[in-house]
Amino acid sequence: PRSATGGPGDGAKWNPSKRHRERLNAELGRLSALLPFPRDALAALDKLSVLRLAVSYVRAKSFFRGERRRRGQPEPPRPRGACAGSAPRPGAQPSVLPFSLPQALNGFVLVVTSEGQIFYCSHTIQDYLGFHQTDVMHQSVFQLIHPEDQQEFRRNLHWALSPPHAPEGGPRSEGEKSLGSPAVTYKPDQLPPENSAFLERSFVCRFRCLLDNSSGFLALNLQGRLKFLHGQNKRSKDGSPLPPQLALFAISTPLQPPSILEIRTKNTIFRTKHKLDFTPLACDAKGKVVLGYTEAELRMCGTGYQFIHAADMLYCAENHVRMMRTGESGLTVFRLLTKDNRWKWVQANARLVYKNGKPEYIIATQRPLVDEEGGEHLRKRSMHLPFTFATGEALLYQTTHTLPGFPDSFQSREKNKSKKTSHSNGGCSQKDNTDPNSLLGAIMQQDEAMY
């Protein structure tokens, strides 16, 4: 009854769609809390990502159950009070993957179905490609592979190394291929035994990498084997159950082993997520240790330029503009403000992340430097500014503006400022006339004591 659900007893309008939306959001919140991922990763997920990861987790759980039944192992006892669909603690899954932990230390685990869908990847993928585990789970692997290597990867997914040919219309790009596209299915008696050496795989593919500063791709050596993916309960078009199909279980390691310096600096590299105008959205655990801020404190301070040293703002803004035009900022060395009011030199590389062909957000990978390294980069710095500092041209652009070039809408803003100054009795101060979202406004919001 409406009276029991807070109906319009006081004349307020009863909105069923709003009530439905609130219930849906509450259920999605409960669902996201069951996923075995860190809280900072879950806070950045949208509704579709929560559903995608829930499906991926349920499929992985079904695989573990099917593997136990096949081996004759009993189901582990659930904690008291846990429901049948509740998620276990992170890391509580049994180690039935055909790899041990020491093998995966120099790379990441990757499980890909015969359709090319990422069934599972370990969280260490972020250390090598820059993508978080939640970004790639239950997605098409071909969106990460170099176009010239997609056919090689597709060939190794097939048990006989000869996948079916594309239709006469020409091969489709895997970006256009949906996750639910049909694949060729085989009966177990048509496939070689699972322990056959014929199903072992070792090949090289180039994967998209947000951490690479040259080509944007990283060559990985994938070594593993094809194994049956049990417990998926897939059905054909006529409703009959399909037998388990083969999937690629592989360890992905960089083709070129990391140097000693890269191994030492790997533990200090942190990553941040920003809007297109560089407003901070998220920061990983290492970044919170280096800078001392929480994510809430980073989001409260406006644009990210409030954390940049005044002498580095124009240099960072120039690379910011370059990134919006080319997709990558290149190596940028600048000073960031820590929570204890100290300046920390970092070497950063920012990349645009696209969704449906449009830039969606920015991922910045940053490595702390010592003061001597930062000072050396500062002496070598050469700057050719694409805009002036004090005028409106330095105002950070909106996401709807087309690039290259910025809209010439600053004259009207300057006229409005001059009118405000003429109508005031003593004239407004420079701080009142400065847009807080401009580079000049970012400097004026900083405390002079920090310098």
PAVO-258472 format. One record per residue (C-alpha): x, y, z; residue number from 0. Coordinates in steps of 0.05 Angstrom, whole numbers. Example, Ala and Ser with C-alpha at 12.3 -4.5 7.8 and 13.67 -1.06 7.14 Angstrom:
BEGIN
REC        x        y        z   seq
REC      246      -90      156     0
REC      273      -21      143     1
//
This chain:
BEGIN
REC        x        y        z   seq
REC        0        0        0     0
REC       22       71      -13     1
REC       15       90       60     2
REC       66       36       79     3
REC      117       62       28     4
REC      115      134       46     5
REC       57      153        0     6
REC       34      224      -15     7
REC       -3      234       50     8
REC       22      306       56     9
REC        6      324      -16    10
REC       75      303      -42    11
REC       78      268     -110    12
REC       87      193     -108    13
REC      140      174     -159    14
REC      142       99     -174    15
REC      201      105     -221    16
REC      243      139     -168    17
REC      224       85     -117    18
REC      243       31     -167    19
REC      309       66     -181    20
REC      325       70     -107    21
REC      310       -4      -97    22
REC      353      -21     -158    23
REC      411       20     -131    24
REC      405      -12      -63    25
REC      407      -82      -93    26
REC      467      -63     -136    27
REC      501      -37      -74    28
REC      490     -103      -38    29
REC      515     -141     -100    30
REC      578      -99     -105    31
REC      593     -111      -31    32
REC      594     -186      -44    33
REC      647     -181      -98    34
REC      718     -201      -75    35
REC      752     -135      -94    36
REC      781      -78      -53    37
REC      734      -23      -31    38
REC      769       31      -71    39
REC      760      -11     -134    40
REC      687      -23     -120    41
REC      673       51     -107    42
REC      695       68     -178    43
REC      649       18     -212    44
REC      586       37     -250    45
REC      523       -5     -252    46
REC      540      -45     -314    47
REC      609      -60     -287    48
REC      579      -87     -223    49
REC      534     -134     -263    50
REC      591     -154     -309    51
REC      637     -172     -251    52
REC      581     -208     -215    53
REC      570     -253     -276    54
REC      645     -264     -282    55
REC      650     -283     -208    56
REC      591     -331     -212    57
REC      622     -365     -273    58
REC      689     -372     -238    59
REC      654     -401     -176    60
REC      618     -451     -220    61
REC      685     -471     -251    62
REC      714     -485     -182    63
REC      653     -527     -163    64
REC      656     -566     -228    65
REC      731     -578     -218    66
REC      718     -605     -147    67
REC      664     -652     -171    68
REC      709     -678     -226    69
REC      764     -692     -176    70
REC      716     -721     -125    71
REC      731     -668      -73    72
REC      677     -647      -24    73
REC      649     -577      -21    74
REC      683     -533       32    75
REC      637     -516       91    76
REC      606     -447       89    77
REC      612     -400      148    78
REC      553     -400      196    79
REC      500     -352      173    80
REC      525     -348      101    81
REC      474     -358       46    82
REC      485     -403      -14    83
REC      503     -347      -60    84
REC      547     -307      -14    85
REC      618     -293      -35    86
REC      677     -320        3    87
REC      733     -276       29    88
REC      782     -252      -24    89
REC      836     -303      -34    90
REC      794     -359       -4    91
REC      784     -394      -72    92
REC      818     -461      -79    93
REC      882     -465     -119    94
REC      858     -508     -176    95
REC      889     -465     -231    96
REC      946     -503     -264    97
REC      999     -453     -239    98
REC     1035     -442     -173    99
REC     1048     -374     -144   100
REC     1123     -371     -159   101
REC     1108     -381     -233   102
REC     1062     -320     -234   103
REC     1109     -272     -198   104
REC     1141     -246     -263   105
REC     1075     -237     -299   106
REC     1000     -247     -291   107
REC      952     -305     -299   108
REC      904     -301     -358   109
REC      846     -348     -374   110
REC      811     -337     -440   111
REC      751     -376     -466   112
REC      746     -403     -537   113
REC      703     -343     -556   114
REC      759     -295     -535   115
REC      727     -272     -470   116
REC      772     -260     -410   117
REC      747     -311     -359   118
REC      798     -292     -306   119
REC      861     -250     -297   120
REC      902     -239     -235   121
REC      907     -170     -203   122
REC      981     -165     -223   123
REC      958     -146     -294   124
REC      958      -75     -268   125
REC     1033      -78     -256   126
REC     1047      -96     -329   127
REC      992      -66     -372   128
REC      964      -12     -326   129
REC      892      -38     -330   130
REC      858      -56     -265   131
REC      831     -127     -257   132
REC      760     -100     -256   133
REC      770      -65     -324   134
REC      784     -128     -364   135
REC      745     -185     -330   136
REC      689     -212     -374   137
REC      712     -169     -433   138
REC      737     -188     -502   139
REC      812     -201     -501   140
REC      818     -176     -572   141
REC      805     -105     -548   142
REC      873     -109     -514   143
REC      913     -143     -570   144
REC      949     -109     -627   145
REC      909     -116     -692   146
REC      967     -151     -726   147
REC      970     -204     -671   148
REC      896     -219     -663   149
REC      896     -274     -715   150
REC      955     -308     -680   151
REC      919     -306     -613   152
REC      855     -332     -645   153
REC      895     -389     -676   154
REC      924     -411     -609   155
REC      854     -411     -578   156
REC      834     -467     -626   157
REC      852     -538     -606   158
REC      879     -555     -676   159
REC      911     -486     -688   160
REC      864     -476     -747   161
REC      804     -432     -727   162
REC      744     -427     -774   163
REC      751     -374     -828   164
REC      713     -309     -825   165
REC      652     -303     -871   166
REC      657     -278     -941   167
REC      642     -207     -920   168
REC      713     -202     -891   169
REC      740     -210     -821   170
REC      707     -168     -769   171
REC      747     -129     -718   172
REC      740     -158     -649   173
REC      720      -90     -623   174
REC      656      -98     -662   175
REC      646     -170     -641   176
REC      599     -178     -583   177
REC      615     -221     -523   178
REC      557     -267     -536   179
REC      577     -284     -607   180
REC      569     -358     -624   181
REC      631     -402     -627   182
REC      645     -470     -655   183
REC      630     -524     -602   184
REC      661     -593     -598   185
REC      644     -657     -562   186
REC      697     -684     -515   187
REC      707     -745     -559   188
REC      726     -699     -617   189
REC      783     -667     -577   190
REC      850     -696     -555   191
REC      860     -714     -481   192
REC      868     -656     -434   193
REC      938     -679     -413   194
REC      961     -683     -485   195
REC     1024     -644     -504   196
REC      986     -622     -566   197
REC      946     -573     -524   198
REC     1007     -537     -496   199
REC     1015     -465     -519   200
REC     1074     -416     -522   201
REC     1070     -355     -566   202
REC     1081     -279     -566   203
REC     1029     -224     -573   204
REC     1029     -149     -564   205
REC      980     -123     -513   206
REC      956      -52     -501   207
REC      997      -21     -445   208
REC      981       44     -408   209
REC     1052       43     -379   210
REC     1091       41     -444   211
REC     1121      107     -468   212
REC     1138       88     -539   213
REC     1087       47     -579   214
REC     1031       37     -528   215
REC     1038      -39     -533   216
REC     1078      -89     -493   217
REC     1102     -155     -522   218
REC     1081     -213     -476   219
REC     1101     -285     -478   220
REC     1040     -328     -463   221
REC     1057     -398     -439   222
REC     1006     -449     -416   223
REC      957     -499     -443   224
REC      885     -509     -464   225
REC      841     -539     -409   226
REC      768     -555     -403   227
REC      725     -502     -371   228
REC      678     -542     -326   229
REC      615     -521     -291   230
REC      591     -468     -342   231
REC      524     -501     -357   232
REC      519     -471     -426   233
REC      463     -493     -472   234
REC      454     -495     -547   235
REC      399     -461     -586   236
REC      353     -521     -579   237
REC      362     -521     -503   238
REC      406     -582     -498   239
REC      466     -575     -450   240
REC      534     -565     -481   241
REC      596     -603     -458   242
REC      654     -564     -427   243
REC      696     -528     -479   244
REC      770     -513     -479   245
REC      799     -448     -453   246
REC      869     -421     -452   247
REC      903     -420     -384   248
REC      968     -382     -391   249
REC     1021     -342     -354   250
REC     1035     -276     -389   251
REC     1105     -249     -379   252
REC     1141     -191     -413   253
REC     1184     -214     -472   254
REC     1241     -171     -447   255
REC     1256     -185     -373   256
REC     1255     -124     -329   257
REC     1321      -92     -308   258
REC     1344      -87     -236   259
REC     1325      -13     -235   260
REC     1254      -29     -260   261
REC     1246      -81     -206   262
REC     1268      -32     -152   263
REC     1223       25     -176   264
REC     1163      -20     -188   265
REC     1145      -18     -115   266
REC     1141       58     -114   267
REC     1100       70     -177   268
REC     1029       93     -164   269
REC      970      108     -210   270
REC      915      159     -208   271
REC      850      167     -246   272
REC      826      235     -270   273
REC      771      269     -308   274
REC      788      299     -376   275
REC      804      366     -342   276
REC      850      328     -295   277
REC      805      331     -234   278
REC      826      272     -189   279
REC      777      214     -185   280
REC      816      157     -153   281
REC      885      139     -127   282
REC      914       70     -112   283
REC      942       48      -45   284
REC     1015       66      -62   285
REC      994      136      -82   286
REC      959      146      -16   287
REC     1023      126       20   288
REC     1068      172      -23   289
REC     1022      233      -21   290
REC      986      222       45   291
REC      917      240       19   292
REC      853      199       18   293
REC      810      197      -44   294
REC      759      242      -11   295
REC      812      294        3   296
REC      836      292      -70   297
REC      766      302      -97   298
REC      750      361      -51   299
REC      805      406      -78   300
REC      777      422     -147   301
REC      821      410     -207   302
REC      885      371     -200   303
REC      927      433     -214   304
REC      919      455     -141   305
REC      969      400     -124   306
REC     1021      422     -176   307
REC     1079      470     -162   308
REC     1069      540     -192   309
REC     1133      534     -234   310
REC     1108      468     -264   311
REC     1035      486     -280   312
REC     1046      513     -350   313
REC     1092      455     -367   314
REC     1040      404     -344   315
REC      984      442     -380   316
REC     1023      440     -445   317
REC     1030      364     -440   318
REC      957      361     -419   319
REC      937      394     -485   320
REC      983      347     -523   321
REC      951      287     -490   322
REC      881      310     -510   323
REC      904      315     -582   324
REC      947      252     -588   325
REC      923      208     -531   326
REC      988      209     -491   327
REC     1024      263     -452   328
REC     1094      235     -456   329
REC     1141      235     -396   330
REC     1126      295     -351   331
REC     1169      312     -291   332
REC     1138      359     -240   333
REC     1126      371     -166   334
REC     1065      347     -128   335
REC     1042      374      -61   336
REC     1038      322       -5   337
REC      992      326       54   338
REC     1048      350      100   339
REC     1060      411       55   340
REC     1122      385       21   341
REC     1137      382      -54   342
REC     1150      313      -83   343
REC     1183      305     -152   344
REC     1148      253     -195   345
REC     1157      228     -266   346
REC     1088      216     -297   347
REC     1059      191     -362   348
REC      984      203     -374   349
REC      941      167     -425   350
REC      870      175     -449   351
REC      823      116     -440   352
REC      769      112     -493   353
REC      700       83     -490   354
REC      657       76     -553   355
REC      708      117     -591   356
REC      705      177     -544   357
REC      754      196     -488   358
REC      725      177     -421   359
REC      779      189     -368   360
REC      854      196     -357   361
REC      901      145     -325   362
REC      966      175     -299   363
REC     1024      130     -279   364
REC     1073      166     -233   365
REC     1141      147     -205   366
REC     1172      186     -147   367
REC     1240      218     -159   368
REC     1293      245     -113   369
REC     1304      320     -112   370
REC     1369      315     -151   371
REC     1334      280     -209   372
REC     1278      330     -209   373
REC     1326      389     -209   374
REC     1364      360     -268   375
REC     1300      354     -308   376
REC     1281      425     -289   377
REC     1347      452     -317   378
REC     1336      415     -382   379
REC     1264      436     -390   380
REC     1246      477     -451   381
REC     1176      505     -456   382
REC     1137      532     -515   383
REC     1071      553     -487   384
REC     1009      546     -531   385
REC      972      600     -492   386
REC      984      658     -444   387
REC      978      650     -370   388
REC      937      709     -343   389
REC      882      711     -396   390
REC      823      665     -406   391
REC      862      622     -455   392
REC      893      587     -395   393
REC      823      565     -371   394
REC      817      490     -371   395
REC      772      467     -427   396
REC      705      431     -420   397
REC      696      360     -444   398
REC      648      380     -500   399
REC      699      425     -534   400
REC      728      399     -598   401
REC      804      392     -606   402
REC      851      417     -633   403
REC      838      489     -614   404
REC      797      519     -559   405
REC      732      558     -568   406
REC      742      633     -572   407
REC      691      650     -519   408
REC      737      688     -472   409
REC      722      759     -498   410
REC      652      758     -468   411
REC      680      734     -402   412
REC      731      790     -401   413
REC      676      841     -417   414
REC      634      816     -359   415
REC      694      822     -313   416
REC      707      893     -336   417
REC      634      912     -324   418
REC      636      883     -253   419
REC      699      924     -239   420
REC      669      989     -265   421
REC      604      982     -226   422
REC      639      967     -160   423
REC      657     1024     -115   424
REC      730     1009     -103   425
REC      739      957     -156   426
REC      743      882     -145   427
REC      807      849     -126   428
REC      845      806     -176   429
REC      824      743     -138   430
REC      750      760     -146   431
REC      759      768     -222   432
REC      798      702     -231   433
REC      761      639     -251   434
REC      777      586     -198   435
REC      782      533     -254   436
REC      838      569     -290   437
REC      912      558     -278   438
REC      917      626     -246   439
REC      859      610     -200   440
REC      892      544     -181   441
REC      955      581     -159   442
REC      916      634     -120   443
REC      880      579      -81   444
REC      946      552      -56   445
REC      978      573       10   446
REC     1039      618        1   447
REC     1072      583       60   448
REC     1082      520       18   449
REC     1134      558      -23   450
//
